């Protein structure tokens, strides 16, 4: 892919896995706030945590979470039935992907986790 606007740094990381903890809106807000601090990101809006998708399609019953950083943001989704999660992190500031993966694994008690840096 041709790199457009090379003067703008961009980093993308996708993390997926299976969680073991009990998820609640407040627990997910805590997760995103702590992830922000861990990565050195500045929260300017959110986190917003909703459980709306399951009303449209029961397969997607879980939580939808978004967070806007001054450095970009994150979108985090969970599926209750499978105890599965995915988080997409996009920033214009360098961060250590291994740190993000380790944090998510520990916070969610992930039994299996995969990640892909798509920068």
N, CA, C and O atoms as CSV, one atom per row, in Angstrom:
chain,resi,resn,atom,element,x,y,z
A,1,UNK,N,N,0.853,-1.169,0.000
A,1,UNK,CA,C,0.000,0.000,0.000
A,1,UNK,C,C,0.903,1.238,0.000
A,1,UNK,O,O,1.878,1.315,0.747
A,2,UNK,N,N,0.562,2.176,-0.834
A,2,UNK,CA,C,1.297,3.434,-0.893
A,2,UNK,C,C,1.098,4.195,0.416
A,2,UNK,O,O,-0.020,4.287,0.922
A,3,UNK,N,N,2.177,4.734,0.958
A,3,UNK,CA,C,2.093,5.465,2.218
A,3,UNK,C,C,1.768,6.932,1.935
A,3,UNK,O,O,2.633,7.702,1.520
A,4,UNK,N,N,0.534,7.298,2.163
A,4,UNK,CA,C,0.107,8.679,2.010
A,4,UNK,C,C,0.471,9.455,3.273
A,4,UNK,O,O,0.533,8.874,4.356
A,5,UNK,N,N,0.705,10.724,3.150
A,5,UNK,CA,C,1.034,11.614,4.274
A,5,UNK,C,C,2.119,11.009,5.180
A,5,UNK,O,O,1.881,10.811,6.372
A,6,UNK,N,N,3.292,10.719,4.634
A,6,UNK,CA,C,4.341,10.080,5.435
A,6,UNK,C,C,4.821,10.924,6.608
A,6,UNK,O,O,5.452,10.392,7.521
A,7,UNK,N,N,4.543,12.207,6.610
A,7,UNK,CA,C,4.958,13.064,7.726
A,7,UNK,C,C,4.087,12.865,8.972
A,7,UNK,O,O,4.433,13.340,10.053
A,8,UNK,N,N,2.956,12.163,8.819
A,8,UNK,CA,C,2.070,11.886,9.957
A,8,UNK,C,C,2.322,10.456,10.419
A,8,UNK,O,O,2.076,9.503,9.680
A,9,UNK,N,N,2.815,10.314,11.646
A,9,UNK,CA,C,3.068,8.975,12.193
A,9,UNK,C,C,1.733,8.314,12.515
A,9,UNK,O,O,0.836,8.947,13.071
A,10,UNK,N,N,1.609,7.032,12.161
A,10,UNK,CA,C,0.398,6.273,12.468
A,10,UNK,C,C,0.796,4.873,12.909
A,10,UNK,O,O,1.684,4.249,12.327
A,11,UNK,N,N,0.121,4.391,13.950
A,11,UNK,CA,C,0.356,3.029,14.438
A,11,UNK,C,C,-0.994,2.400,14.742
A,11,UNK,O,O,-1.852,3.014,15.376
A,12,UNK,N,N,-1.172,1.159,14.279
A,12,UNK,CA,C,-2.424,0.431,14.496
A,12,UNK,C,C,-2.103,-0.939,15.087
A,12,UNK,O,O,-1.184,-1.624,14.637
A,13,UNK,N,N,-2.872,-1.323,16.097
A,13,UNK,CA,C,-2.697,-2.626,16.722
A,13,UNK,C,C,-4.075,-3.226,16.984
A,13,UNK,O,O,-4.955,-2.568,17.539
A,14,UNK,N,N,-4.248,-4.472,16.580
A,14,UNK,CA,C,-5.483,-5.211,16.857
A,14,UNK,C,C,-5.126,-6.322,17.838
A,14,UNK,O,O,-4.183,-7.082,17.619
A,15,UNK,N,N,-5.891,-6.404,18.916
A,15,UNK,CA,C,-5.692,-7.455,19.916
A,15,UNK,C,C,-7.018,-8.186,20.073
A,15,UNK,O,O,-8.067,-7.556,20.210
A,16,UNK,N,N,-6.971,-9.523,20.054
A,16,UNK,CA,C,-8.174,-10.328,20.254
A,16,UNK,C,C,-7.877,-11.453,21.220
A,16,UNK,O,O,-6.736,-11.898,21.345
A,17,UNK,N,N,-8.918,-11.909,21.904
A,17,UNK,CA,C,-8.724,-13.025,22.813
A,17,UNK,C,C,-9.995,-13.419,23.521
A,17,UNK,O,O,-11.082,-12.921,23.227
A,18,UNK,N,N,-9.832,-14.328,24.463
A,18,UNK,CA,C,-10.936,-14.814,25.275
A,18,UNK,C,C,-10.697,-14.369,26.719
A,18,UNK,O,O,-9.652,-14.661,27.300
A,19,UNK,N,N,-11.669,-13.665,27.289
A,19,UNK,CA,C,-11.533,-13.126,28.641
A,19,UNK,C,C,-12.163,-14.065,29.675
A,19,UNK,O,O,-13.015,-14.889,29.342
A,20,UNK,N,N,-11.736,-13.930,30.919
A,20,UNK,CA,C,-12.283,-14.768,31.992
A,20,UNK,C,C,-12.959,-13.956,33.091
A,20,UNK,O,O,-13.676,-14.523,33.915
A,21,UNK,N,N,-12.749,-12.647,33.121
A,21,UNK,CA,C,-13.323,-11.845,34.205
A,21,UNK,C,C,-14.784,-11.501,33.907
A,21,UNK,O,O,-15.242,-11.629,32.771
A,22,UNK,N,N,-15.497,-11.070,34.923
A,22,UNK,CA,C,-16.869,-10.585,34.763
A,22,UNK,C,C,-16.800,-9.160,34.232
A,22,UNK,O,O,-16.219,-8.281,34.869
A,23,UNK,N,N,-17.395,-8.934,33.062
A,23,UNK,CA,C,-17.345,-7.605,32.460
A,23,UNK,C,C,-18.594,-6.808,32.794
A,23,UNK,O,O,-19.720,-7.294,32.680
A,24,UNK,N,N,-18.364,-5.583,33.208
A,24,UNK,CA,C,-19.431,-4.622,33.481
A,24,UNK,C,C,-19.014,-3.309,32.824
A,24,UNK,O,O,-17.840,-3.129,32.499
A,25,UNK,N,N,-19.954,-2.394,32.625
A,25,UNK,CA,C,-19.553,-1.101,32.069
A,25,UNK,C,C,-18.445,-0.420,32.875
A,25,UNK,O,O,-17.505,0.124,32.295
A,26,UNK,N,N,-18.547,-0.448,34.196
A,26,UNK,CA,C,-17.515,0.222,35.002
A,26,UNK,C,C,-16.162,-0.482,34.878
A,26,UNK,O,O,-15.123,0.177,34.894
A,27,UNK,N,N,-16.164,-1.800,34.756
A,27,UNK,CA,C,-14.910,-2.548,34.595
A,27,UNK,C,C,-14.263,-2.217,33.245
A,27,UNK,O,O,-13.041,-2.100,33.150
A,28,UNK,N,N,-15.092,-2.068,32.199
A,28,UNK,CA,C,-14.562,-1.731,30.877
A,28,UNK,C,C,-14.043,-0.294,30.839
A,28,UNK,O,O,-13.033,-0.022,30.191
A,29,UNK,N,N,-14.719,0.623,31.523
A,29,UNK,CA,C,-14.221,2.000,31.622
A,29,UNK,C,C,-12.867,2.002,32.323
A,29,UNK,O,O,-11.934,2.675,31.885
A,30,UNK,N,N,-12.765,1.250,33.406
A,30,UNK,CA,C,-11.501,1.144,34.143
A,30,UNK,C,C,-10.403,0.595,33.235
A,30,UNK,O,O,-9.280,1.101,33.237
A,31,UNK,N,N,-10.725,-0.434,32.464
A,31,UNK,CA,C,-9.753,-1.034,31.551
A,31,UNK,C,C,-9.216,0.000,30.571
A,31,UNK,O,O,-8.003,0.115,30.396
A,32,UNK,N,N,-10.100,0.749,29.936
A,32,UNK,CA,C,-9.662,1.719,28.934
A,32,UNK,C,C,-8.907,2.891,29.549
A,32,UNK,O,O,-7.978,3.415,28.935
A,33,UNK,N,N,-9.285,3.304,30.736
A,33,UNK,CA,C,-8.554,4.375,31.414
A,33,UNK,C,C,-7.139,3.917,31.779
A,33,UNK,O,O,-6.167,4.646,31.585
A,34,UNK,N,N,-7.044,2.704,32.308
A,34,UNK,CA,C,-5.727,2.183,32.688
A,34,UNK,C,C,-4.860,1.906,31.464
A,34,UNK,O,O,-3.650,2.130,31.502
A,35,UNK,N,N,-5.463,1.420,30.376
A,35,UNK,CA,C,-4.717,1.216,29.136
A,35,UNK,C,C,-4.157,2.544,28.632
A,35,UNK,O,O,-3.014,2.614,28.182
A,36,UNK,N,N,-4.965,3.582,28.712
A,36,UNK,CA,C,-4.526,4.919,28.287
A,36,UNK,C,C,-3.296,5.356,29.070
A,36,UNK,O,O,-2.319,5.833,28.493
A,37,UNK,N,N,-3.350,5.190,30.378
A,37,UNK,CA,C,-2.218,5.570,31.225
A,37,UNK,C,C,-0.999,4.713,30.898
A,37,UNK,O,O,0.118,5.223,30.807
A,38,UNK,N,N,-1.216,3.422,30.725
A,38,UNK,CA,C,-0.120,2.494,30.424
A,38,UNK,C,C,0.602,2.875,29.130
A,38,UNK,O,O,1.823,2.746,29.040
A,39,UNK,N,N,-0.149,3.342,28.131
A,39,UNK,CA,C,0.436,3.680,26.832
A,39,UNK,C,C,0.839,5.151,26.727
A,39,UNK,O,O,1.410,5.567,25.719
A,40,UNK,N,N,0.541,5.944,27.769
A,40,UNK,CA,C,0.893,7.359,27.756
A,40,UNK,C,C,0.005,8.197,26.849
A,40,UNK,O,O,0.455,9.182,26.265
A,41,UNK,N,N,-1.263,7.800,26.732
A,41,UNK,CA,C,-2.214,8.520,25.885
A,41,UNK,C,C,-3.061,9.470,26.734
A,41,UNK,O,O,-3.289,9.227,27.919
A,42,UNK,N,N,-3.520,10.547,26.110
A,42,UNK,CA,C,-4.295,11.584,26.784
A,42,UNK,C,C,-5.770,11.456,26.413
A,42,UNK,O,O,-6.139,11.695,25.263
A,43,UNK,N,N,-6.612,11.084,27.366
A,43,UNK,CA,C,-8.047,10.934,27.106
A,43,UNK,C,C,-8.671,12.311,26.928
A,43,UNK,O,O,-8.509,13.186,27.779
A,44,UNK,N,N,-9.389,12.504,25.814
A,44,UNK,CA,C,-10.123,13.759,25.616
A,44,UNK,C,C,-11.636,13.524,25.532
A,44,UNK,O,O,-12.413,14.475,25.616
A,45,UNK,N,N,-12.064,12.248,25.365
A,45,UNK,CA,C,-13.493,11.933,25.384
A,45,UNK,C,C,-13.673,10.456,25.676
A,45,UNK,O,O,-13.025,9.600,25.073
A,46,UNK,N,N,-14.562,10.176,26.607
A,46,UNK,CA,C,-14.867,8.784,26.939
A,46,UNK,C,C,-14.103,8.357,28.181
A,46,UNK,O,O,-13.553,9.187,28.906
A,47,UNK,N,N,-14.079,7.084,28.408
A,47,UNK,CA,C,-14.621,6.024,27.575
A,47,UNK,C,C,-16.154,5.976,27.609
A,47,UNK,O,O,-16.785,6.270,28.625
A,48,UNK,N,N,-16.716,5.600,26.480
A,48,UNK,CA,C,-18.150,5.374,26.349
A,48,UNK,C,C,-18.340,3.869,26.237
A,48,UNK,O,O,-17.706,3.224,25.401
A,49,UNK,N,N,-19.207,3.304,27.071
A,49,UNK,CA,C,-19.477,1.870,27.059
A,49,UNK,C,C,-20.977,1.677,26.896
A,49,UNK,O,O,-21.767,2.203,27.680
A,50,UNK,N,N,-21.364,0.928,25.883
A,50,UNK,CA,C,-22.777,0.646,25.598
A,50,UNK,C,C,-22.952,-0.844,25.363
A,50,UNK,O,O,-21.977,-1.568,25.163
A,51,UNK,N,N,-24.197,-1.299,25.388
A,51,UNK,CA,C,-24.520,-2.678,25.023
A,51,UNK,C,C,-25.729,-2.666,24.088
A,51,UNK,O,O,-26.781,-3.216,24.415
A,52,UNK,N,N,-25.573,-2.043,22.937
A,52,UNK,CA,C,-26.672,-1.806,21.998
A,52,UNK,C,C,-26.742,-2.811,20.853
A,52,UNK,O,O,-27.839,-3.101,20.375
A,53,UNK,N,N,-25.627,-3.348,20.399
A,53,UNK,CA,C,-25.608,-4.197,19.205
A,53,UNK,C,C,-26.433,-5.473,19.381
A,53,UNK,O,O,-27.037,-5.951,18.420
A,54,UNK,N,N,-26.465,-6.023,20.582
A,54,UNK,CA,C,-27.213,-7.254,20.834
A,54,UNK,C,C,-28.706,-7.107,20.604
A,54,UNK,O,O,-29.385,-8.094,20.323
A,55,UNK,N,N,-29.236,-5.883,20.719
A,55,UNK,CA,C,-30.659,-5.658,20.459
A,55,UNK,C,C,-30.961,-5.784,18.968
A,55,UNK,O,O,-32.083,-6.120,18.589
A,56,UNK,N,N,-29.981,-5.521,18.133
A,56,UNK,CA,C,-30.148,-5.619,16.684
A,56,UNK,C,C,-29.864,-7.046,16.214
A,56,UNK,O,O,-30.589,-7.592,15.382
A,57,UNK,N,N,-28.807,-7.639,16.754
A,57,UNK,CA,C,-28.416,-8.994,16.385
A,57,UNK,C,C,-27.905,-9.704,17.637
A,57,UNK,O,O,-26.825,-9.373,18.127
A,58,UNK,N,N,-28.660,-10.680,18.168
A,58,UNK,CA,C,-28.273,-11.352,19.416
A,58,UNK,C,C,-26.873,-11.969,19.408
A,58,UNK,O,O,-26.271,-12.133,20.469
A,59,UNK,N,N,-26.352,-12.310,18.245
A,59,UNK,CA,C,-24.991,-12.862,18.164
A,59,UNK,C,C,-23.978,-11.858,18.715
A,59,UNK,O,O,-22.942,-12.244,19.255
A,60,UNK,N,N,-24.283,-10.576,18.575
A,60,UNK,CA,C,-23.358,-9.520,18.994
A,60,UNK,C,C,-23.618,-9.009,20.409
A,60,UNK,O,O,-23.144,-7.930,20.767
A,61,UNK,N,N,-24.358,-9.757,21.214
A,61,UNK,CA,C,-24.629,-9.345,22.596
A,61,UNK,C,C,-23.313,-9.232,23.346
A,61,UNK,O,O,-22.561,-10.198,23.474
A,62,UNK,N,N,-23.060,-8.045,23.830
A,62,UNK,CA,C,-21.825,-7.747,24.545
A,62,UNK,C,C,-21.728,-6.243,24.698
A,62,UNK,O,O,-22.747,-5.555,24.752
A,63,UNK,N,N,-20.531,-5.738,24.769
A,63,UNK,CA,C,-20.332,-4.298,24.946
A,63,UNK,C,C,-19.567,-3.705,23.769
A,63,UNK,O,O,-18.710,-4.348,23.164
A,64,UNK,N,N,-19.910,-2.452,23.469
A,64,UNK,CA,C,-19.188,-1.640,22.501
A,64,UNK,C,C,-18.589,-0.476,23.283
A,64,UNK,O,O,-19.294,0.207,24.025
A,65,UNK,N,N,-17.309,-0.255,23.118
A,65,UNK,CA,C,-16.621,0.776,23.888
A,65,UNK,C,C,-15.759,1.619,22.949
A,65,UNK,O,O,-15.081,1.094,22.065
A,66,UNK,N,N,-15.800,2.924,23.156
A,66,UNK,CA,C,-14.945,3.810,22.362
A,66,UNK,C,C,-14.281,4.820,23.274
A,66,UNK,O,O,-14.790,5.175,24.336
A,67,UNK,N,N,-13.138,5.261,22.822
A,67,UNK,CA,C,-12.337,6.197,23.596
A,67,UNK,C,C,-11.569,7.064,22.608
A,67,UNK,O,O,-10.966,6.554,21.663
A,68,UNK,N,N,-11.591,8.363,22.826
A,68,UNK,CA,C,-10.835,9.265,21.960
A,68,UNK,C,C,-9.673,9.837,22.759
A,68,UNK,O,O,-9.845,10.377,23.851
A,69,UNK,N,N,-8.489,9.701,22.181
A,69,UNK,CA,C,-7.285,10.272,22.757
A,69,UNK,C,C,-6.877,11.492,21.950
A,69,UNK,O,O,-7.252,11.612,20.784
A,70,UNK,N,N,-6.133,12.382,22.538
A,70,UNK,CA,C,-5.531,13.481,21.781
A,70,UNK,C,C,-4.636,12.888,20.694
A,70,UNK,O,O,-4.416,13.510,19.654
A,71,UNK,N,N,-4.125,11.689,20.940
A,71,UNK,CA,C,-3.240,10.994,20.014
A,71,UNK,C,C,-4.002,10.036,19.088
A,71,UNK,O,O,-3.354,9.316,18.328
A,72,UNK,N,N,-5.313,9.989,19.110
A,72,UNK,CA,C,-6.230,9.191,18.272
A,72,UNK,C,C,-7.228,8.437,19.129
A,72,UNK,O,O,-8.038,9.095,19.781
A,73,UNK,N,N,-7.240,7.079,19.186
A,73,UNK,CA,C,-8.249,6.424,20.002
A,73,UNK,C,C,-8.254,4.918,19.920
A,73,UNK,O,O,-7.371,4.296,19.330
A,74,UNK,N,N,-9.298,4.338,20.542
A,74,UNK,CA,C,-9.447,2.882,20.587
A,74,UNK,C,C,-10.925,2.520,20.515
A,74,UNK,O,O,-11.788,3.242,21.015
A,75,UNK,N,N,-11.192,1.390,19.882
A,75,UNK,CA,C,-12.533,0.806,19.832
A,75,UNK,C,C,-12.419,-0.616,20.369
A,75,UNK,O,O,-11.558,-1.385,19.940
A,76,UNK,N,N,-13.292,-0.957,21.307
A,76,UNK,CA,C,-13.179,-2.206,22.061
A,76,UNK,C,C,-14.549,-2.877,22.039
A,76,UNK,O,O,-15.554,-2.240,22.355
A,77,UNK,N,N,-14.598,-4.153,21.670
A,77,UNK,CA,C,-15.869,-4.882,21.557
A,77,UNK,C,C,-15.766,-6.213,22.283
A,77,UNK,O,O,-14.709,-6.843,22.300
A,78,UNK,N,N,-16.880,-6.637,22.886
A,78,UNK,CA,C,-16.929,-7.932,23.553
A,78,UNK,C,C,-18.157,-8.711,23.089
A,78,UNK,O,O,-19.166,-8.130,22.688
A,79,UNK,N,N,-18.051,-10.027,23.153
A,79,UNK,CA,C,-19.159,-10.920,22.840
A,79,UNK,C,C,-19.360,-11.810,24.063
A,79,UNK,O,O,-18.498,-12.621,24.400
A,80,UNK,N,N,-20.523,-11.646,24.732
A,80,UNK,CA,C,-20.778,-12.374,25.974
A,80,UNK,C,C,-20.773,-13.886,25.795
A,80,UNK,O,O,-20.157,-14.607,26.580
A,81,UNK,N,N,-21.457,-14.363,24.767
A,81,UNK,CA,C,-21.635,-15.807,24.583
A,81,UNK,C,C,-20.297,-16.534,24.489
A,81,UNK,O,O,-20.138,-17.607,25.071
A,82,UNK,N,N,-19.350,-15.975,23.779
A,82,UNK,CA,C,-18.053,-16.617,23.573
A,82,UNK,C,C,-16.975,-16.140,24.537
A,82,UNK,O,O,-15.867,-16.676,24.568
A,83,UNK,N,N,-17.324,-15.107,25.336
A,83,UNK,CA,C,-16.330,-14.467,26.210
A,83,UNK,C,C,-15.110,-14.044,25.381
A,83,UNK,O,O,-13.960,-14.269,25.759
A,84,UNK,N,N,-15.412,-13.427,24.240
A,84,UNK,CA,C,-14.420,-13.015,23.256
A,84,UNK,C,C,-14.341,-11.492,23.225
A,84,UNK,O,O,-15.345,-10.808,23.424
A,85,UNK,N,N,-13.147,-10.966,22.975
A,85,UNK,CA,C,-12.995,-9.511,22.854
A,85,UNK,C,C,-12.079,-9.183,21.691
A,85,UNK,O,O,-11.258,-9.999,21.269
A,86,UNK,N,N,-12.238,-7.977,21.185
A,86,UNK,CA,C,-11.297,-7.422,20.211
A,86,UNK,C,C,-11.151,-5.931,20.499
A,86,UNK,O,O,-12.125,-5.248,20.814
A,87,UNK,N,N,-9.944,-5.449,20.390
A,87,UNK,CA,C,-9.700,-4.016,20.563
A,87,UNK,C,C,-8.813,-3.546,19.407
A,87,UNK,O,O,-7.810,-4.174,19.069
A,88,UNK,N,N,-9.213,-2.440,18.824
A,88,UNK,CA,C,-8.446,-1.800,17.762
A,88,UNK,C,C,-7.875,-0.506,18.337
A,88,UNK,O,O,-8.621,0.373,18.769
A,89,UNK,N,N,-6.574,-0.399,18.338
A,89,UNK,CA,C,-5.883,0.782,18.856
A,89,UNK,C,C,-5.249,1.501,17.673
A,89,UNK,O,O,-4.508,0.898,16.897
A,90,UNK,N,N,-5.539,2.776,17.540
A,90,UNK,CA,C,-4.975,3.579,16.455
A,90,UNK,C,C,-4.408,4.846,17.076
A,90,UNK,O,O,-5.113,5.569,17.781
A,91,UNK,N,N,-3.141,5.114,16.815
A,91,UNK,CA,C,-2.533,6.315,17.393
A,91,UNK,C,C,-1.607,7.011,16.403
A,91,UNK,O,O,-1.134,6.426,15.429
A,92,UNK,N,N,-1.375,8.267,16.693
A,92,UNK,CA,C,-0.381,9.062,15.967
A,92,UNK,C,C,0.828,9.289,16.869
A,92,UNK,O,O,1.624,10.203,16.654
A,93,UNK,N,N,0.944,8.435,17.882
A,93,UNK,CA,C,2.059,8.481,18.831
A,93,UNK,C,C,2.585,7.061,18.995
A,93,UNK,O,O,1.809,6.114,19.119
A,94,UNK,N,N,3.884,6.921,18.994
A,94,UNK,CA,C,4.478,5.589,19.156
A,94,UNK,C,C,4.125,5.001,20.523
A,94,UNK,O,O,4.084,5.705,21.532
A,95,UNK,N,N,3.874,3.700,20.525
A,95,UNK,CA,C,3.682,2.966,21.773
A,95,UNK,C,C,4.219,1.554,21.567
A,95,UNK,O,O,4.414,1.110,20.436
A,96,UNK,N,N,4.452,0.866,22.661
A,96,UNK,CA,C,4.985,-0.488,22.612
A,96,UNK,C,C,3.826,-1.484,22.505
A,96,UNK,O,O,3.076,-1.642,23.468
A,97,UNK,N,N,3.658,-2.157,21.365
A,97,UNK,CA,C,2.568,-3.118,21.205
A,97,UNK,C,C,2.600,-4.232,22.246
A,97,UNK,O,O,1.552,-4.695,22.695
A,98,UNK,N,N,3.808,-4.665,22.632
A,98,UNK,CA,C,3.917,-5.738,23.632
A,98,UNK,C,C,3.331,-5.298,24.965
A,98,UNK,O,O,2.722,-6.101,25.671
A,99,UNK,N,N,3.511,-4.027,25.312
A,99,UNK,CA,C,2.958,-3.481,26.549
A,99,UNK,C,C,1.430,-3.508,26.505
A,99,UNK,O,O,0.787,-3.864,27.493
A,100,UNK,N,N,0.849,-3.134,25.366
A,100,UNK,CA,C,-0.610,-3.137,25.216
A,100,UNK,C,C,-1.165,-4.559,25.313
A,100,UNK,O,O,-2.173,-4.792,25.980
A,101,UNK,N,N,-0.511,-5.496,24.653
A,101,UNK,CA,C,-0.966,-6.894,24.682
A,101,UNK,C,C,-0.881,-7.452,26.099
A,101,UNK,O,O,-1.818,-8.094,26.573
A,102,UNK,N,N,0.233,-7.208,26.770
A,102,UNK,CA,C,0.415,-7.700,28.144
A,102,UNK,C,C,-0.646,-7.102,29.070
A,102,UNK,O,O,-1.219,-7.803,29.904
A,103,UNK,N,N,-0.903,-5.794,28.915
A,103,UNK,CA,C,-1.901,-5.154,29.758
A,103,UNK,C,C,-3.281,-5.791,29.556
A,103,UNK,O,O,-3.949,-6.147,30.526
A,104,UNK,N,N,-3.704,-5.934,28.296
A,104,UNK,CA,C,-5.033,-6.492,28.019
A,104,UNK,C,C,-5.137,-7.934,28.522
A,104,UNK,O,O,-6.161,-8.324,29.081
A,105,UNK,N,N,-4.091,-8.714,28.326
A,105,UNK,CA,C,-4.095,-10.104,28.792
A,105,UNK,C,C,-4.267,-10.167,30.304
A,105,UNK,O,O,-5.084,-10.936,30.810
A,106,UNK,N,N,-3.502,-9.362,31.018
A,106,UNK,CA,C,-3.568,-9.375,32.479
A,106,UNK,C,C,-4.889,-8.815,32.988
A,106,UNK,O,O,-5.502,-9.397,33.883
A,107,UNK,N,N,-5.336,-7.688,32.425
A,107,UNK,CA,C,-6.555,-7.053,32.925
A,107,UNK,C,C,-7.767,-7.951,32.716
A,107,UNK,O,O,-8.610,-8.069,33.606
A,108,UNK,N,N,-7.865,-8.583,31.553
A,108,UNK,CA,C,-9.039,-9.394,31.218
A,108,UNK,C,C,-8.889,-10.861,31.606
A,108,UNK,O,O,-9.809,-11.654,31.411
A,109,UNK,N,N,-7.741,-11.219,32.150
A,109,UNK,CA,C,-7.505,-12.622,32.482
A,109,UNK,C,C,-7.625,-13.494,31.243
A,109,UNK,O,O,-8.210,-14.576,31.291
A,110,UNK,N,N,-7.068,-13.020,30.135
A,110,UNK,CA,C,-7.214,-13.710,28.857
A,110,UNK,C,C,-6.537,-15.080,28.883
A,110,UNK,O,O,-5.385,-15.217,29.293
A,111,UNK,N,N,-7.282,-16.082,28.434
A,111,UNK,CA,C,-6.747,-17.442,28.365
A,111,UNK,C,C,-5.999,-17.675,27.065
A,111,UNK,O,O,-5.093,-18.506,26.998
A,112,UNK,N,N,-6.377,-16.946,26.048
A,112,UNK,CA,C,-5.704,-17.007,24.751
A,112,UNK,C,C,-5.783,-15.614,24.158
A,112,UNK,O,O,-6.817,-14.954,24.253
A,113,UNK,N,N,-4.704,-15.167,23.553
A,113,UNK,CA,C,-4.674,-13.805,23.013
A,113,UNK,C,C,-3.793,-13.785,21.774
A,113,UNK,O,O,-2.758,-14.449,21.721
A,114,UNK,N,N,-4.216,-13.016,20.783
A,114,UNK,CA,C,-3.420,-12.813,19.573
A,114,UNK,C,C,-3.411,-11.327,19.271
A,114,UNK,O,O,-4.286,-10.585,19.717
A,115,UNK,N,N,-2.412,-10.898,18.506
A,115,UNK,CA,C,-2.346,-9.486,18.140
A,115,UNK,C,C,-1.717,-9.353,16.775
A,115,UNK,O,O,-1.019,-10.244,16.292
A,116,UNK,N,N,-1.987,-8.211,16.164
A,116,UNK,CA,C,-1.390,-7.907,14.870
A,116,UNK,C,C,-1.165,-6.411,14.762
A,116,UNK,O,O,-2.098,-5.615,14.865
A,117,UNK,N,N,0.075,-6.049,14.556
A,117,UNK,CA,C,0.422,-4.645,14.323
A,117,UNK,C,C,0.260,-4.418,12.831
A,117,UNK,O,O,0.938,-5.054,12.025
A,118,UNK,N,N,-0.630,-3.520,12.466
A,118,UNK,CA,C,-0.909,-3.275,11.047
A,118,UNK,C,C,-0.454,-1.877,10.615
A,118,UNK,O,O,-1.026,-1.276,9.706
A,119,UNK,N,N,0.573,-1.383,11.277
A,119,UNK,CA,C,1.101,-0.039,10.964
A,119,UNK,C,C,1.682,-0.021,9.570
A,119,UNK,O,O,2.175,1.014,9.120
